[in-house]
Amino acid sequence: MSTLSHIDNWTDNHRLIWIDFIRILLGVFLIAKGVVFVNNRGPIEWFFVQHHIEFLIIGAAVYVISVHLGGGILIATGLVSRWAIGFQIPILIGAVFLVNLPQRFGAINTETGISIIVLLLLVFLFFYGSGDFSLDYYLKKQPDQ
């Protein structure tokens, strides 16, 4: 049995309701962050202007906004949440190590701290899965029709 199968079996046997609550809150937070980026693309633009790759600004903005909005909805509802989290993780790695820490000269402030916490939660939920209060669980328990 592979390591991923062991992790999946362990998470199936150790379901905790508060983790589902955290998943839902994280999804709502990512939706809100996507809305913030729709109104203010400053952090995204800052990174690409600083590195003289302005031609990527529009593509990166579209990717970040769509993944935060769409992925946040999928994570909150628990529908294909591992896929949605898989698309979120590179954005948060970039936010922590390429945008927040260099912009603050290595100091950890509120925005950096939030990004680190969200990244850690995403990694945890990637391995944990959707949980019992999710559309994935509901669809898995439905009899085939």
N, CA, C and O of each residue as an XYZ file, in Angstrom:
580
protein
N       0.837     -1.175      0.000
C       0.000      0.000      0.000
C       0.885      1.242      0.000
O       1.874      1.308      0.730
N       0.531      2.204     -0.806
C       1.360      3.397     -0.903
C       1.125      4.320      0.293
O       0.157      4.174      1.039
N       2.022      5.253      0.443
C       1.930      6.206      1.547
C       0.651      7.022      1.451
O       0.004      7.280      2.466
N       0.282      7.426      0.253
C      -0.941      8.204      0.067
C      -2.174      7.387      0.458
O      -3.128      7.940      1.006
N      -2.167      6.100      0.189
C      -3.283      5.236      0.593
C      -3.365      5.126      2.108
O      -4.459      5.122      2.672
N      -2.208      5.036      2.775
C      -2.193      4.998      4.237
C      -2.758      6.289      4.819
O      -3.551      6.259      5.760
N      -2.348      7.414      4.260
C      -2.849      8.710      4.739
C      -4.354      8.796      4.512
O      -5.086      9.257      5.388
N      -4.818      8.359      3.352
C      -6.243      8.412      3.039
C      -7.042      7.516      3.985
O      -8.108      7.914      4.456
N      -6.543      6.315      4.269
C      -7.226      5.424      5.215
C      -7.254      6.014      6.619
O      -8.264      5.915      7.315
N      -6.155      6.625      7.037
C      -6.115      7.232      8.368
C      -7.130      8.363      8.466
O      -7.852      8.462      9.458
N      -7.192      9.222      7.441
C      -8.126     10.346      7.494
C      -9.572      9.878      7.437
O     -10.449     10.523      8.012
N      -9.840      8.761      6.749
C     -11.206      8.228      6.736
C     -11.632      7.744      8.112
O     -12.812      7.817      8.457
N     -10.690      7.251      8.899
C     -11.009      6.729     10.225
C     -10.937      7.779     11.330
O     -11.384      7.515     12.447
N     -10.393      8.953     11.055
C     -10.221      9.998     12.067
C     -10.842     11.310     11.595
O     -10.135     12.295     11.382
N     -12.138     11.322     11.435
C     -12.843     12.517     10.979
C     -13.221     13.380     12.178
O     -13.771     12.893     13.165
N     -12.918     14.659     12.072
C     -13.252     15.617     13.114
C     -14.071     16.745     12.495
O     -13.701     17.294     11.458
N     -15.184     17.086     13.138
C     -16.095     18.068     12.568
C     -15.481     19.463     12.512
O     -15.796     20.231     11.603
N     -14.616     19.807     13.459
C     -14.050     21.154     13.457
C     -13.110     21.372     12.280
O     -12.887     22.512     11.875
N     -12.563     20.310     11.731
C     -11.716     20.451     10.541
C     -12.575     20.819      9.335
O     -12.141     21.589      8.478
N     -13.790     20.275      9.263
C     -14.708     20.692      8.197
C     -15.059     22.166      8.338
O     -15.152     22.883      7.343
N     -15.251     22.612      9.558
C     -15.544     24.023      9.810
C     -14.373     24.900      9.356
O     -14.591     25.954      8.758
N     -13.153     24.483      9.629
C     -11.967     25.231      9.185
C     -11.898     25.251      7.660
O     -11.567     26.281      7.073
N     -12.207     24.124      7.009
C     -12.209     24.068      5.545
C     -13.210     25.060      4.957
O     -12.907     25.756      3.988
N     -14.393     25.120      5.543
C     -15.418     26.048      5.058
C     -14.957     27.490      5.255
O     -15.080     28.310      4.345
N     -14.428     27.802      6.439
C     -13.934     29.159      6.692
C     -12.782     29.523      5.761
O     -12.705     30.654      5.282
N     -11.900     28.586      5.506
C     -10.788     28.838      4.597
C     -11.298     29.115      3.183
O     -10.792     30.011      2.508
N     -12.287     28.360      2.736
C     -12.878     28.611      1.426
C     -13.506     29.992      1.341
O     -13.338     30.693      0.343
N     -14.225     30.385      2.381
C     -14.842     31.721      2.402
C     -13.763     32.804      2.429
O     -13.909     33.839      1.778
N     -12.685     32.576      3.175
C     -11.578     33.537      3.216
C     -10.946     33.693      1.831
O     -10.637     34.809      1.412
N     -10.755     32.586      1.125
C     -10.157     32.657     -0.210
C     -11.077     33.371     -1.200
O     -10.606     34.093     -2.078
N     -12.387     33.169     -1.059
C     -13.334     33.909     -1.899
C     -13.194     35.402     -1.616
O     -13.135     36.209     -2.544
N     -13.143     35.768     -0.339
C     -13.007     37.184      0.033
C     -11.689     37.754     -0.493
O     -11.648     38.890     -0.965
N     -10.629     36.980     -0.413
C      -9.333     37.438     -0.928
C      -9.385     37.613     -2.438
O      -8.767     38.536     -2.969
N     -10.107     36.751     -3.139
C     -10.291     36.910     -4.574
C     -11.032     38.194     -4.903
O     -10.691     38.879     -5.868
N     -12.041     38.525     -4.111
C     -12.777     39.776     -4.311
C     -11.868     40.972     -4.057
O     -11.944     41.969     -4.775
N     -11.010     40.884     -3.047
C     -10.055     41.960     -2.769
C      -9.120     42.154     -3.961
O      -8.831     43.286     -4.347
N      -8.645     41.045     -4.546
C      -7.749     41.148     -5.702
C      -8.463     41.703     -6.931
O      -7.831     42.349     -7.768
N      -9.766     41.463     -7.052
C     -10.518     42.066     -8.162
C     -10.478     43.586     -8.040
O     -10.325     44.293     -9.036
N     -10.617     44.079     -6.819
C     -10.648     45.524     -6.586
C      -9.271     46.155     -6.470
O      -9.122     47.356     -6.696
N      -8.251     45.359     -6.117
C      -6.912     45.905     -5.915
C      -5.875     44.867     -6.346
O      -5.552     43.951     -5.589
N      -5.363     45.017     -7.553
C      -4.352     44.088     -8.052
C      -2.940     44.562     -7.728
O      -1.974     44.066     -8.309
N      -2.812     45.497     -6.828
C      -1.524     46.082     -6.480
C      -0.443     45.083     -6.102
O       0.655     45.146     -6.655
N      -0.712     44.154     -5.170
C       0.347     43.201     -4.798
C       0.811     42.339     -5.968
O       1.998     42.036     -6.086
N      -0.121     41.946     -6.830
C       0.260     41.132     -7.991
C       1.102     41.969     -8.948
O       2.147     41.522     -9.420
N       0.642     43.184     -9.229
C       1.357     44.063    -10.153
C       2.730     44.434     -9.604
O       3.700     44.507    -10.359
N       2.821     44.669     -8.288
C       4.098     45.054     -7.673
C       5.169     44.014     -7.957
O       6.286     44.357     -8.346
N       4.832     42.746     -7.763
C       5.812     41.683     -7.952
C       6.339     41.656     -9.383
O       7.549     41.572     -9.594
N       5.449     41.725    -10.362
C       5.868     41.607    -11.752
C       6.597     42.859    -12.237
O       7.484     42.757    -13.084
N       6.248     44.018    -11.727
C       6.961     45.248    -12.101
C       8.363     45.229    -11.502
O       9.322     45.622    -12.166
N       8.494     44.778    -10.258
C       9.810     44.726     -9.606
C      10.774     43.799    -10.340
O      11.983     44.034    -10.350
N      10.241     42.754    -10.948
C      11.091     41.776    -11.638
C      11.104     41.984    -13.155
O      11.590     41.136    -13.904
N      10.570     43.112    -13.592
C      10.606     43.512    -15.001
C       9.970     42.476    -15.929
O      10.474     42.218    -17.022
N       8.874     41.895    -15.488
C       8.125     40.954    -16.329
C       6.653     41.394    -16.371
O       5.741     40.625    -16.067
N       6.463     42.655    -16.758
C       5.136     43.251    -16.753
C       4.152     42.536    -17.677
O       2.944     42.577    -17.446
N       4.662     41.881    -18.720
C       3.776     41.226    -19.667
C       2.998     40.070    -19.040
O       2.035     39.594    -19.641
N       3.381     39.610    -17.867
C       2.682     38.516    -17.196
C       1.625     38.995    -16.206
O       0.925     38.178    -15.609
N       1.501     40.306    -16.026
C       0.591     40.831    -14.995
C      -0.842     40.375    -15.230
O      -1.486     39.874    -14.308
N      -1.347     40.537    -16.435
C      -2.747     40.216    -16.701
C      -3.004     38.711    -16.516
O      -3.996     38.326    -15.896
N      -2.130     37.877    -17.039
C      -2.302     36.430    -16.891
C      -2.257     35.995    -15.436
O      -3.067     35.179    -14.995
N      -1.303     36.546    -14.693
C      -1.198     36.186    -13.277
C      -2.408     36.669    -12.507
O      -2.922     35.951    -11.649
N      -2.875     37.879    -12.798
C      -4.045     38.415    -12.106
C      -5.274     37.557    -12.387
O      -6.043     37.255    -11.474
N      -5.461     37.165    -13.638
C      -6.606     36.320    -13.984
C      -6.507     34.976    -13.275
O      -7.503     34.473    -12.754
N      -5.303     34.389    -13.253
C      -5.115     33.095    -12.585
C      -5.401     33.205    -11.096
O      -6.171     32.412    -10.552
N      -4.793     34.174    -10.434
C      -4.953     34.308     -8.985
C      -6.409     34.577     -8.624
O      -6.951     33.953     -7.712
N      -7.037     35.502     -9.335
C      -8.422     35.855     -9.020
C      -9.359     34.675     -9.283
O     -10.208     34.366     -8.448
N      -9.217     34.026    -10.413
C     -10.128     32.917    -10.730
C      -9.906     31.720     -9.809
O     -10.866     31.058     -9.415
N      -8.655     31.439     -9.464
C      -8.390     30.311     -8.569
C      -8.880     30.621     -7.160
O      -9.421     29.740     -6.492
N      -8.702     31.854     -6.698
C      -9.207     32.199     -5.363
C     -10.731     32.160     -5.319
O     -11.309     31.631     -4.369
N     -11.385     32.716     -6.336
C     -12.855     32.729     -6.337
C     -13.423     31.325     -6.570
O     -14.204     30.826     -5.760
N     -13.033     30.699     -7.662
C     -13.557     29.368     -7.974
C     -13.098     28.306     -6.994
O     -13.887     27.479     -6.537
N     -11.806     28.340     -6.676
C     -11.269     27.367     -5.725
C     -11.833     27.557     -4.336
O     -12.062     26.581     -3.621
N     -12.060     28.798     -3.943
C     -12.659     29.055     -2.636
C     -14.046     28.467     -2.536
O     -14.414     27.908     -1.503
N     -14.830     28.586     -3.612
C     -16.169     27.990     -3.627
C     -16.079     26.470     -3.527
O     -16.827     25.848     -2.773
N     -15.162     25.875     -4.291
C     -15.010     24.420     -4.259
C     -14.524     23.934     -2.897
O     -14.986     22.902     -2.409
N     -13.605     24.661     -2.284
C     -13.100     24.275     -0.965
C     -14.195     24.417      0.086
O     -14.362     23.533      0.927
N     -14.938     25.510      0.048
C     -15.999     25.737      1.033
C     -17.090     24.681      0.939
O     -17.613     24.235      1.960
N     -17.433     24.281     -0.272
C     -18.478     23.267     -0.431
C     -17.938     21.847     -0.302
O     -18.706     20.907     -0.100
N     -16.636     21.689     -0.415
C     -16.041     20.361     -0.302
C     -16.164     19.554     -1.576
O     -16.157     18.324     -1.527
N     -16.274     20.206     -2.698
C     -16.371     19.523     -3.981
C     -15.009     19.573     -4.665
O     -14.482     20.659     -4.905
N     -14.443     18.434     -4.977
C     -13.093     18.287     -5.534
C     -12.105     19.242     -4.842
O     -11.325     19.937     -5.493
N     -12.165     19.250     -3.534
C     -11.371     20.218     -2.778
C      -9.869     19.977     -2.890
O      -9.092     20.930     -2.840
N      -9.448     18.727     -3.041
C      -8.005     18.492     -3.194
C      -7.480     19.117     -4.478
O      -6.373     19.656     -4.495
N      -8.257     19.050     -5.553
C      -7.847     19.699     -6.803
C      -7.799     21.211     -6.610
O      -6.844     21.866     -7.027
N      -8.823     21.753     -5.984
C      -8.864     23.205     -5.762
C      -7.695     23.646     -4.889
O      -7.082     24.684     -5.140
N      -7.392     22.863     -3.874
C      -6.262     23.187     -2.997
C      -4.952     23.065     -3.769
O      -4.038     23.864     -3.564
N      -4.854     22.082     -4.645
C      -3.651     21.923     -5.454
C      -3.357     23.138     -6.322
O      -2.193     23.448     -6.576
N      -4.393     23.827     -6.780
C      -4.193     25.054     -7.556
C      -3.913     26.256     -6.658
O      -3.308     27.230     -7.105
N      -4.342     26.202     -5.406
C      -4.129     27.306     -4.465
C      -2.695     27.328     -3.909
O      -2.122     28.398     -3.705
N      -2.133     26.159     -3.670
C      -0.834     26.065     -2.996
C       0.270     26.842     -3.720
O       1.015     27.554     -3.047
N       0.425     26.751     -5.052
C       1.478     27.551     -5.697
C       1.286     29.061     -5.511
O       2.259     29.806     -5.392
N       0.033     29.500     -5.488
C      -0.230     30.928     -5.277
C       0.236     31.339     -3.890
O       0.866     32.385     -3.735
N      -0.065     30.530     -2.883
C       0.334     30.876     -1.526
C       1.835     30.753     -1.317
O       2.415     31.524     -0.552
N       2.472     29.799     -1.980
C       3.936     29.716     -1.897
C       4.541     30.990     -2.483
O       5.466     31.567     -1.912
N       4.014     31.423     -3.623
C       4.481     32.678     -4.213
C       4.192     33.868     -3.326
O       5.019     34.772     -3.209
N       3.017     33.880     -2.694
C       2.668     34.999     -1.816
C       3.613     35.085     -0.629
O       4.028     36.176     -0.237
N       3.952     33.946     -0.061
C       4.822     33.952      1.124
C       6.262     34.255      0.746
O       6.867     35.173      1.300
N       6.821     33.493     -0.193
C       8.257     33.564     -0.436
C       8.681     34.557     -1.511
O       9.832     34.995     -1.520
N       7.778     34.921     -2.413
C       8.163     35.838     -3.477
C       7.615     37.247     -3.301
O       8.207     38.203     -3.803
N       6.504     37.393     -2.600
C       5.885     38.713     -2.465
C       6.014     39.258     -1.056
O       6.610     40.316     -0.855
N       5.460     38.550     -0.070
C       5.385     39.119      1.279
C       6.727     39.233      1.986
O       7.061     40.304      2.493
N       7.500     38.161      2.032
C       8.780     38.236      2.753
C       9.774     39.194      2.101
O      10.357     40.011      2.814
N      10.001     39.143      0.782
C      10.933     40.107      0.186
C      10.433     41.547      0.270
O      11.232     42.470      0.427
N       9.124     41.747      0.167
C       8.576     43.100      0.221
C       8.770     43.703      1.608
O       8.912     44.918      1.747
N       8.776     42.870      2.613
C       8.935     43.341      3.997
C      10.354     43.135      4.517
O      10.607     43.275      5.714
N      11.270     42.805      3.624
C      12.681     42.589      3.963
C      12.862     41.500      5.018
O      13.684     41.626      5.925
N      12.082     40.434      4.883
C      12.235     39.294      5.772
C      11.451     39.387      7.054
O      11.384     38.408      7.797
N      10.851     40.531      7.345
C      10.074     40.671      8.572
C       8.704     40.029      8.378
O       8.112     40.108      7.301
N       8.220     39.402      9.426
C       6.901     38.786      9.357
C       5.893     39.761      9.940
O       5.937     40.084     11.128
N       4.985     40.226      9.090
C       3.924     41.113      9.539
C       2.600     40.364      9.446
O       2.585     39.148      9.252
N       1.498     41.077      9.582
C       0.185     40.432      9.582
C      -0.100     39.727      8.267
O      -0.535     38.575      8.265
N       0.138     40.401      7.149
C      -0.155     39.807      5.833
C       0.693     38.560      5.591
O       0.197     37.559      5.076
N       1.958     38.622      5.959
C       2.833     37.455      5.803
C       2.378     36.323      6.717
O       2.343     35.163      6.306
N       2.035     36.657      7.940
C       1.560     35.642      8.888
C       0.290     34.962      8.406
O       0.163     33.742      8.504
N      -0.650     35.743      7.887
C      -1.886     35.167      7.359
C      -1.572     34.261      6.174
O      -2.141     33.175      6.060
N      -0.680     34.691      5.298
C      -0.317     33.865      4.141
C       0.317     32.548      4.573
O       0.039     31.502      3.988
N       1.158     32.595      5.582
C       1.799     31.372      6.082
C       0.753     30.436      6.689
O       0.782     29.231      6.439
N      -0.165     30.979      7.481
C      -1.211     30.157      8.103
C      -2.100     29.522      7.043
O      -2.423     28.337      7.127
N      -2.500     30.312      6.040
C      -3.345     29.781      4.963
C      -2.598     28.693      4.198
O      -3.189     27.666      3.862
N      -1.316     28.895      3.918
C      -0.523     27.880      3.223
C      -0.466     26.585      4.037
O      -0.653     25.501      3.485
N      -0.211     26.687      5.328
C      -0.153     25.491      6.179
C      -1.506     24.782      6.241
O      -1.563     23.552      6.209
N      -2.598     25.551      6.331
C      -3.925     24.948      6.331
C      -4.224     24.254      5.008
O      -4.821     23.177      4.989
N      -3.814     24.865      3.907
C      -4.038     24.245      2.601
C      -3.278     22.929      2.475
O      -3.817     21.943      1.972
N      -2.039     22.913      2.926
C      -1.251     21.674      2.862
C      -1.893     20.600      3.734
O      -2.006     19.447      3.317
N      -2.312     20.973      4.939
C      -2.976     20.012      5.827
C      -4.253     19.468      5.188
O      -4.474     18.257      5.169
N      -5.095     20.367      4.663
C      -6.359     19.939      4.069
C      -6.162     19.160      2.774
O      -7.013     18.354      2.398
N      -5.041     19.397      2.091
C      -4.742     18.618      0.896
C      -4.611     17.144      1.265
O      -5.097     16.280      0.536
N      -3.964     16.852      2.380
C      -3.805     15.472      2.813
C      -5.038     14.953      3.535
O      -5.377     13.776      3.415
N      -5.708     15.813      4.279
C      -6.878     15.389      5.055
C      -8.086     15.104      4.173
O      -8.811     14.140      4.417
N      -8.313     15.916      3.163
C      -9.456     15.719      2.278
C     -10.631     16.603      2.646
O     -10.509     17.530      3.446
N     -11.753     16.303      2.056
C     -12.929     17.160      2.189
C     -13.642     17.028      3.527
O     -14.157     18.023      4.037
N     -13.688     15.865      4.100
C     -14.393     15.676      5.356
C     -15.799     15.139      5.141
O     -16.229     14.914      4.010
N     -16.504     14.937      6.246
C     -17.842     14.352      6.194
C     -18.917     15.338      5.774
O     -19.935     14.934      5.212
N     -18.715     16.603      6.030
C     -19.696     17.617      5.664
C     -19.250     18.306      4.381
O     -18.862     19.475      4.379
N     -19.317     17.551      3.299
C     -18.868     18.065      2.010
C     -19.690     17.430      0.892
O     -20.324     16.390      1.076
N     -19.665     18.064     -0.240
C     -20.352     17.495     -1.401
C     -19.671     16.212     -1.871
O     -20.343     15.297     -2.348
N     -18.353     16.136     -1.743
C     -17.652     14.894     -2.110
C     -18.176     13.712     -1.300
O     -18.464     12.651     -1.854
N     -18.296     13.899      0.012
C     -18.775     12.829      0.892
C     -20.218     12.477      0.553
O     -20.582     11.302      0.505
N     -21.040     13.502      0.316
C     -22.447     13.277     -0.022
C     -22.573     12.501     -1.334
O     -23.361     11.560     -1.426
N     -21.806     12.889     -2.334
C     -21.875     12.207     -3.624
C     -21.313     10.788     -3.554
O     -21.787      9.895     -4.257
N     -20.308     10.580     -2.711
C     -19.726      9.254     -2.569
C     -20.708      8.294     -1.902
O     -20.716      7.105     -2.220
N     -21.527      8.789     -0.990
C     -22.475      7.952     -0.260
C     -23.768      7.702     -1.019
O     -24.555      6.848     -0.611
N     -24.014      8.427     -2.122
C     -25.227      8.225     -2.899
C     -25.122      6.917     -3.681
O     -24.072      6.600     -4.239
N     -26.216      6.168     -3.714
C     -26.172      4.926     -4.511
C     -26.133      5.273     -6.001
O     -26.680      6.285     -6.441
N     -25.470      4.404     -6.757
C     -25.401      4.619     -8.200
C     -26.789      4.501     -8.794
O     -27.583      3.642     -8.412
N     -27.063      5.395     -9.748
C     -28.412      5.399    -10.323
C     -28.388      5.080    -11.778
O     -29.438      5.040    -12.419
